[in-house]
Amino acid sequence: MARVTVEDCVDKVPNRFELVMLAAHRAREVSAGAQITVDRDNDKNPVVALREIAEETQSADELRERLIESNQTQIEVDMPEDDNMALLMGGGEAADKPAEDDMSEEMLLRQLMEAQGQS
């Protein structure tokens, strides 16, 4: 099989810069041990990645999603609801304890330290 050029892939990914990003990401996946979906034919990983894109054995949309996921640094964490927060803080709003919204940072830290001491 002849060497793959960017021209073979441009109809699948029209933006050449995006094509380079997707092919580079796929080449890194192959280097990390991902299963290739075309015959290697003694080609290096970037050429294999371009051939996979050209032959559409790797979808550009799926590659794009994996590239985005690999670059994400922020992880969404579900925060406990307010009523659950009261339970975590020691059993709700007693008369001698202020509400968690009115609680100073110092009071919050003190209660957390007390809760760790009880464990």
KOLVONU-164688 format. One record per atom (N, C-alpha, C): residue in one letter; x, y negated, z; atom name. Coordinates in Angstrom, 3 decimals. Layout:
<nodes>
{node A,{X,Y,Z},CA};
...
</nodes>
This chain:
<nodes>
{node M,{0.851,1.177,0.000},N};
{node M,{0.000,0.000,0.000},CA};
{node M,{0.894,-1.237,0.000},C};
{node A,{0.509,-2.218,-0.794},N};
{node A,{1.283,-3.455,-0.878},CA};
{node A,{1.167,-4.238,0.427},C};
{node R,{2.134,-5.105,0.664},N};
{node R,{2.113,-5.949,1.867},CA};
{node R,{0.887,-6.843,1.868},C};
{node V,{0.338,-6.998,3.041},N};
{node V,{-0.825,-7.860,3.202},CA};
{node V,{-0.351,-9.296,3.309},C};
{node T,{-1.024,-10.180,2.608},N};
{node T,{-0.729,-11.598,2.760},CA};
{node T,{-1.921,-12.263,3.416},C};
{node V,{-1.728,-13.501,3.775},N};
{node V,{-2.806,-14.264,4.395},CA};
{node V,{-3.969,-14.391,3.421},C};
{node E,{-3.661,-14.434,2.123},N};
{node E,{-4.714,-14.572,1.109},CA};
{node E,{-5.718,-13.424,1.167},C};
{node D,{-5.281,-12.237,1.573},N};
{node D,{-6.189,-11.083,1.676},CA};
{node D,{-7.178,-11.248,2.820},C};
{node C,{-6.852,-12.095,3.782},N};
{node C,{-7.665,-12.238,4.987},CA};
{node C,{-8.500,-13.519,5.007},C};
{node V,{-8.179,-14.472,4.132},N};
{node V,{-8.828,-15.785,4.198},CA};
{node V,{-10.326,-15.689,3.957},C};
{node D,{-10.785,-14.731,3.175},N};
{node D,{-12.232,-14.603,2.962},CA};
{node D,{-12.936,-14.074,4.208},C};
{node K,{-12.217,-13.392,5.088},N};
{node K,{-12.809,-12.907,6.349},CA};
{node K,{-12.771,-13.991,7.421},C};
{node V,{-11.652,-14.731,7.493},N};
{node V,{-11.471,-15.822,8.461},CA};
{node V,{-10.988,-17.029,7.656},C};
{node P,{-11.895,-17.926,7.264},N};
{node P,{-11.527,-19.022,6.364},CA};
{node P,{-10.500,-20.002,6.934},C};
{node N,{-10.498,-20.223,8.225},N};
{node N,{-9.558,-21.152,8.837},CA};
{node N,{-8.230,-20.422,9.059},C};
{node R,{-7.200,-20.869,8.382},N};
{node R,{-5.898,-20.178,8.460},CA};
{node R,{-5.295,-20.228,9.860},C};
{node F,{-5.533,-21.326,10.563},N};
{node F,{-4.997,-21.430,11.926},CA};
{node F,{-5.678,-20.426,12.847},C};
{node E,{-6.990,-20.272,12.687},N};
{node E,{-7.708,-19.278,13.484},CA};
{node E,{-7.249,-17.877,13.110},C};
{node L,{-7.023,-17.647,11.825},N};
{node L,{-6.539,-16.348,11.370},CA};
{node L,{-5.211,-16.003,12.033},C};
{node V,{-4.313,-16.969,12.097},N};
{node V,{-3.015,-16.739,12.745},CA};
{node V,{-3.210,-16.401,14.217},C};
{node M,{-4.102,-17.145,14.896},N};
{node M,{-4.359,-16.885,16.316},CA};
{node M,{-4.931,-15.481,16.522},C};
{node L,{-5.907,-15.097,15.695},N};
{node L,{-6.531,-13.781,15.838},CA};
{node L,{-5.542,-12.663,15.533},C};
{node A,{-4.764,-12.823,14.465},N};
{node A,{-3.793,-11.786,14.102},CA};
{node A,{-2.706,-11.658,15.172},C};
{node A,{-2.271,-12.786,15.718},N};
{node A,{-1.242,-12.740,16.771},CA};
{node A,{-1.782,-12.048,18.020},C};
{node H,{-3.039,-12.358,18.365},N};
{node H,{-3.639,-11.710,19.529},CA};
{node H,{-3.758,-10.205,19.302},C};
{node R,{-4.203,-9.816,18.113},N};
{node R,{-4.341,-8.384,17.806},CA};
{node R,{-2.972,-7.702,17.815},C};
{node A,{-1.948,-8.381,17.291},N};
{node A,{-0.597,-7.807,17.299},CA};
{node A,{-0.111,-7.590,18.730},C};
{node R,{-0.439,-8.533,19.628},N};
{node R,{-0.068,-8.354,21.042},CA};
{node R,{-0.828,-7.184,21.659},C};
{node E,{-2.105,-7.012,21.273},N};
{node E,{-2.866,-5.855,21.773},CA};
{node E,{-2.219,-4.554,21.319},C};
{node V,{-1.815,-4.506,20.056},N};
{node V,{-1.173,-3.299,19.521},CA};
{node V,{0.144,-3.050,20.255},C};
{node S,{0.896,-4.110,20.510},N};
{node S,{2.165,-3.972,21.243},CA};
{node S,{1.935,-3.435,22.647},C};
{node A,{0.782,-3.797,23.231},N};
{node A,{0.456,-3.353,24.591},CA};
{node A,{-0.099,-1.931,24.613},C};
{node G,{-0.280,-1.328,23.440},N};
{node G,{-0.714,0.061,23.408},CA};
{node G,{-2.110,0.305,22.869},C};
{node A,{-2.758,-0.724,22.332},N};
{node A,{-4.102,-0.533,21.774},CA};
{node A,{-4.026,0.372,20.546},C};
{node Q,{-5.076,1.126,20.345},N};
{node Q,{-5.154,2.048,19.209},CA};
{node Q,{-5.302,1.261,17.914},C};
{node I,{-4.489,1.575,16.914},N};
{node I,{-4.621,0.882,15.632},CA};
{node I,{-5.671,1.586,14.786},C};
{node T,{-6.314,0.831,13.897},N};
{node T,{-7.447,1.369,13.129},CA};
{node T,{-7.122,1.541,11.652},C};
{node V,{-5.859,1.345,11.263},N};
{node V,{-5.401,1.591,9.889},CA};
{node V,{-4.100,2.382,9.974},C};
{node D,{-3.671,2.953,8.858},N};
{node D,{-2.386,3.646,8.838},CA};
{node D,{-1.268,2.634,8.975},C};
{node R,{-0.277,2.970,9.800},N};
{node R,{0.799,2.016,10.071},CA};
{node R,{1.686,1.809,8.852},C};
{node D,{1.993,2.838,8.090},N};
{node D,{2.850,2.749,6.900},CA};
{node D,{4.163,2.027,7.186},C};
{node N,{4.741,2.269,8.349},N};
{node N,{6.019,1.675,8.741},CA};
{node N,{5.972,0.144,8.812},C};
{node D,{4.765,-0.417,9.020},N};
{node D,{4.595,-1.867,9.133},CA};
{node D,{4.757,-2.298,10.583},C};
{node K,{5.160,-3.531,10.751},N};
{node K,{5.257,-4.097,12.093},CA};
{node K,{3.868,-4.536,12.555},C};
{node N,{3.755,-4.795,13.857},N};
{node N,{2.447,-5.093,14.451},CA};
{node N,{1.711,-6.277,13.813},C};
{node P,{2.368,-7.390,13.486},N};
{node P,{1.622,-8.481,12.842},CA};
{node P,{1.028,-8.085,11.491},C};
{node V,{1.746,-7.282,10.737},N};
{node V,{1.237,-6.829,9.440},CA};
{node V,{0.079,-5.861,9.643},C};
{node V,{0.197,-4.992,10.643},N};
{node V,{-0.911,-4.078,10.962},CA};
{node V,{-2.147,-4.881,11.339},C};
{node A,{-1.966,-5.927,12.145},N};
{node A,{-3.093,-6.756,12.559},CA};
{node A,{-3.748,-7.428,11.360},C};
{node L,{-2.953,-7.963,10.444},N};
{node L,{-3.510,-8.579,9.235},CA};
{node L,{-4.237,-7.556,8.367},C};
{node R,{-3.679,-6.361,8.255},N};
{node R,{-4.347,-5.307,7.466},CA};
{node R,{-5.674,-4.904,8.094},C};
{node E,{-5.721,-4.842,9.434},N};
{node E,{-6.976,-4.522,10.114},CA};
{node E,{-8.033,-5.592,9.850},C};
{node I,{-7.608,-6.847,9.842},N};
{node I,{-8.550,-7.935,9.568},CA};
{node I,{-8.999,-7.885,8.105},C};
{node A,{-8.060,-7.658,7.192},N};
{node A,{-8.383,-7.615,5.768},CA};
{node A,{-9.336,-6.468,5.441},C};
{node E,{-9.121,-5.315,6.046},N};
{node E,{-9.967,-4.140,5.786},CA};
{node E,{-11.204,-4.115,6.678},C};
{node E,{-11.344,-5.132,7.532},N};
{node E,{-12.483,-5.292,8.444},CA};
{node E,{-12.674,-4.102,9.384},C};
{node T,{-11.574,-3.453,9.761},N};
{node T,{-11.672,-2.419,10.795},CA};
{node T,{-11.667,-3.079,12.171},C};
{node Q,{-11.219,-4.340,12.206},N};
{node Q,{-11.321,-5.170,13.402},CA};
{node Q,{-12.145,-6.391,13.008},C};
{node S,{-13.303,-6.545,13.620},N};
{node S,{-14.179,-7.675,13.312},CA};
{node S,{-13.568,-8.974,13.826},C};
{node A,{-13.658,-10.018,13.009},N};
{node A,{-13.136,-11.329,13.418},CA};
{node A,{-13.887,-11.843,14.640},C};
{node D,{-15.192,-11.590,14.710},N};
{node D,{-15.975,-12.051,15.860},CA};
{node D,{-15.540,-11.347,17.143},C};
{node E,{-15.315,-10.033,17.077},N};
{node E,{-14.875,-9.294,18.261},CA};
{node E,{-13.473,-9.733,18.685},C};
{node L,{-12.591,-9.938,17.703},N};
{node L,{-11.244,-10.427,18.021},CA};
{node L,{-11.311,-11.801,18.677},C};
{node R,{-12.179,-12.661,18.168},N};
{node R,{-12.341,-14.008,18.721},CA};
{node R,{-12.784,-13.932,20.178},C};
{node E,{-13.756,-13.066,20.463},N};
{node E,{-14.247,-12.913,21.847},CA};
{node E,{-13.150,-12.400,22.762},C};
{node R,{-12.380,-11.419,22.298},N};
{node R,{-11.298,-10.885,23.135},CA};
{node R,{-10.205,-11.927,23.359},C};
{node L,{-9.932,-12.745,22.355},N};
{node L,{-8.943,-13.806,22.499},CA};
{node L,{-9.406,-14.825,23.530},C};
{node I,{-10.666,-15.200,23.468},N};
{node I,{-11.210,-16.159,24.431},CA};
{node I,{-11.148,-15.592,25.839},C};
{node E,{-11.554,-14.336,26.005},N};
{node E,{-11.530,-13.704,27.327},CA};
{node E,{-10.115,-13.625,27.882},C};
{node S,{-9.146,-13.363,27.009},N};
{node S,{-7.767,-13.242,27.492},CA};
{node S,{-7.198,-14.581,27.944},C};
{node N,{-7.754,-15.681,27.434},N};
{node N,{-7.265,-17.005,27.801},CA};
{node N,{-8.058,-17.649,28.922},C};
{node Q,{-9.124,-17.021,29.352},N};
{node Q,{-9.919,-17.604,30.431},CA};
{node Q,{-9.172,-17.490,31.749},C};
{node T,{-9.138,-18.605,32.472},N};
{node T,{-8.469,-18.599,33.763},CA};
{node T,{-9.449,-18.759,34.909},C};
{node Q,{-10.629,-19.226,34.615},N};
{node Q,{-11.638,-19.449,35.650},CA};
{node Q,{-12.570,-18.250,35.693},C};
{node I,{-12.785,-17.724,36.875},N};
{node I,{-13.671,-16.587,37.054},CA};
{node I,{-14.872,-17.063,37.837},C};
{node E,{-16.052,-16.794,37.293},N};
{node E,{-17.264,-17.200,37.996},CA};
{node E,{-17.484,-16.293,39.193},C};
{node V,{-17.745,-16.916,40.340},N};
{node V,{-18.000,-16.173,41.568},CA};
{node V,{-19.355,-16.609,42.086},C};
{node D,{-20.189,-15.650,42.389},N};
{node D,{-21.485,-15.980,42.961},CA};
{node D,{-21.293,-16.448,44.386},C};
{node M,{-21.792,-17.635,44.672},N};
{node M,{-21.711,-18.175,46.019},CA};
{node M,{-22.904,-17.663,46.820},C};
{node P,{-22.706,-17.366,48.108},N};
{node P,{-23.834,-16.914,48.913},CA};
{node P,{-24.866,-18.030,49.038},C};
{node E,{-26.123,-17.630,49.122},N};
{node E,{-27.181,-18.619,49.264},CA};
{node E,{-27.107,-19.251,50.649},C};
{node D,{-27.771,-20.408,50.816},N};
{node D,{-27.685,-21.165,52.063},CA};
{node D,{-28.129,-20.350,53.270},C};
{node D,{-29.226,-19.582,53.150},N};
{node D,{-29.692,-18.807,54.293},CA};
{node D,{-28.715,-17.681,54.634},C};
{node N,{-28.025,-17.140,53.633},N};
{node N,{-27.001,-16.136,53.906},CA};
{node N,{-25.783,-16.771,54.561},C};
{node M,{-25.512,-18.022,54.201},N};
{node M,{-24.383,-18.727,54.805},CA};
{node M,{-24.600,-18.883,56.309},C};
{node A,{-25.841,-19.145,56.719},N};
{node A,{-26.135,-19.289,58.141},CA};
{node A,{-25.854,-17.980,58.878},C};
{node L,{-26.181,-16.851,58.258},N};
{node L,{-25.894,-15.557,58.870},CA};
{node L,{-24.391,-15.328,58.991},C};
{node L,{-23.661,-15.747,57.980},N};
{node L,{-22.205,-15.599,58.023},CA};
{node L,{-21.576,-16.485,59.092},C};
{node M,{-22.227,-17.599,59.380},N};
{node M,{-21.668,-18.558,60.326},CA};
{node M,{-21.982,-18.204,61.776},C};
{node G,{-22.678,-17.159,62.020},N};
{node G,{-22.864,-16.750,63.397},CA};
{node G,{-24.303,-16.712,63.845},C};
{node G,{-25.214,-16.396,62.968},N};
{node G,{-26.575,-16.123,63.406},CA};
{node G,{-27.549,-17.256,63.257},C};
{node G,{-27.305,-18.203,62.434},N};
{node G,{-28.309,-19.225,62.191},CA};
{node G,{-28.054,-20.489,62.984},C};
{node E,{-29.062,-21.347,63.038},N};
{node E,{-28.925,-22.656,63.657},CA};
{node E,{-29.429,-22.602,65.098},C};
{node A,{-28.519,-22.501,66.020},N};
{node A,{-28.884,-22.554,67.436},CA};
{node A,{-28.965,-24.024,67.849},C};
{node A,{-29.531,-24.285,69.013},N};
{node A,{-29.706,-25.659,69.486},CA};
{node A,{-28.361,-26.337,69.723},C};
{node D,{-27.336,-25.570,70.153},N};
{node D,{-26.047,-26.181,70.437},CA};
{node D,{-25.126,-26.242,69.225},C};
{node K,{-25.540,-25.635,68.099},N};
{node K,{-24.716,-25.646,66.893},CA};
{node K,{-25.375,-26.516,65.833},C};
{node P,{-24.631,-27.381,65.189},N};
{node P,{-25.209,-28.189,64.114},CA};
{node P,{-25.453,-27.344,62.864},C};
{node A,{-26.298,-27.829,61.978},N};
{node A,{-26.550,-27.144,60.711},CA};
{node A,{-25.262,-27.123,59.900},C};
{node E,{-25.109,-26.119,59.002},N};
{node E,{-23.861,-26.009,58.257},CA};
{node E,{-23.627,-27.206,57.344},C};
{node D,{-24.694,-27.893,56.914},N};
{node D,{-24.527,-29.089,56.090},CA};
{node D,{-23.940,-30.234,56.904},C};
{node D,{-24.280,-30.316,58.193},N};
{node D,{-23.803,-31.389,59.052},CA};
{node D,{-22.502,-31.032,59.756},C};
{node M,{-22.038,-29.813,59.601},N};
{node M,{-20.881,-29.321,60.317},CA};
{node M,{-19.606,-29.949,59.763},C};
{node S,{-18.766,-30.408,60.636},N};
{node S,{-17.497,-30.989,60.193},CA};
{node S,{-16.564,-29.860,59.764},C};
{node E,{-15.548,-30.232,59.047},N};
{node E,{-14.577,-29.261,58.580},CA};
{node E,{-13.895,-28.581,59.763},C};
{node E,{-13.637,-29.353,60.803},N};
{node E,{-12.993,-28.822,61.999},CA};
{node E,{-13.872,-27.785,62.685},C};
{node M,{-15.186,-28.085,62.800},N};
{node M,{-16.123,-27.143,63.427},CA};
{node M,{-16.218,-25.859,62.599},C};
{node L,{-16.263,-26.019,61.290},N};
{node L,{-16.343,-24.853,60.415},CA};
{node L,{-15.110,-23.976,60.585},C};
{node L,{-13.948,-24.588,60.626},N};
{node L,{-12.712,-23.845,60.806},CA};
{node L,{-12.680,-23.133,62.148},C};
{node R,{-13.145,-23.808,63.188},N};
{node R,{-13.179,-23.213,64.525},CA};
{node R,{-14.089,-21.983,64.546},C};
{node Q,{-15.272,-22.090,63.917},N};
{node Q,{-16.202,-20.957,63.909},CA};
{node Q,{-15.653,-19.796,63.089},C};
{node L,{-14.960,-20.100,62.010},N};
{node L,{-14.350,-19.030,61.229},CA};
{node L,{-13.275,-18.312,62.029},C};
{node M,{-12.479,-19.064,62.779},N};
{node M,{-11.451,-18.457,63.623},CA};
{node M,{-12.062,-17.599,64.703},C};
{node E,{-13.164,-18.070,65.302},N};
{node E,{-13.874,-17.273,66.319},CA};
{node E,{-14.414,-15.993,65.728},C};
{node A,{-14.967,-16.079,64.527},N};
{node A,{-15.544,-14.896,63.872},CA};
{node A,{-14.454,-13.870,63.565},C};
{node Q,{-13.261,-14.313,63.175},N};
{node Q,{-12.153,-13.395,62.911},CA};
{node Q,{-11.676,-12.751,64.207},C};
{node G,{-11.727,-13.468,65.303},N};
{node G,{-11.290,-12.948,66.585},CA};
{node G,{-12.230,-11.844,67.089},C};
{node Q,{-13.505,-11.923,66.708},N};
{node Q,{-14.487,-10.928,67.131},CA};
{node Q,{-14.353,-9.625,66.343},C};
{node S,{-13.790,-9.705,65.130},N};
{node S,{-13.691,-8.515,64.254},CA};
{node S,{-12.669,-7.548,64.750},C};
</nodes>
